[in-house]
């Protein structure tokens, strides 16, 4: 059995790790804005759009060039799901932590 790691796997894991770390920073920004606005966050929709945007861009960059000519920007649903999990876990964790801090 040959255990070689392909370039595709390296780019996938690097992208997912990067998304996870960016989402930790994004969550810290959400925390900061919530504290500045005394518990009311008027920017929720903008923060959600920003999170979705950087997740989709990361998924496109991970999948770029992996498909036949003419389909360079094709996006697989598997990559998209993995990216949303990687970027969503820190946000969900942060939201739960904010809830329990507020009790």
C-alpha positions, 0 to 999 in steps of 0.5 A, a space after each residue: 500500500 502506497 501512502 503518498 499525500 497528493 498536492 490536492 490533499 495538501 491544498 485541501 487541508 491547508 485551506 481547511 486549517 486556514 479557514 478554521 483559523 480565520 473563523 477564530 479571528 472572525 469570532 473574536 471580531 464578533 465578540 468585540 463588536 458585541 461588547 462594544 454595542 453592549 450586547 446588541 449586535 446590529 451588524 449580524 447580517 453583515 458578519 454572516 455575509 462576510 463569513 459566507 463570502 470568505 468560506 466560498 472564496 476559500 472553497 473556490 481556491 481549494 478546487 481551482 484547476 482540479 477539473 478538465 479544461 474550461 471548468 477551472 472554477 468548478 466547485 464540488 459540493 464536498 469541498 463546499 461542505 467541508 469548508 462550511 464545517 471548518 469555518 462554522 465550528 469556531 463560530 458555533 463554539 463562540 456563540 455557545 460561549 457567548 450565550 453561557 457568559 451572558 447567563 
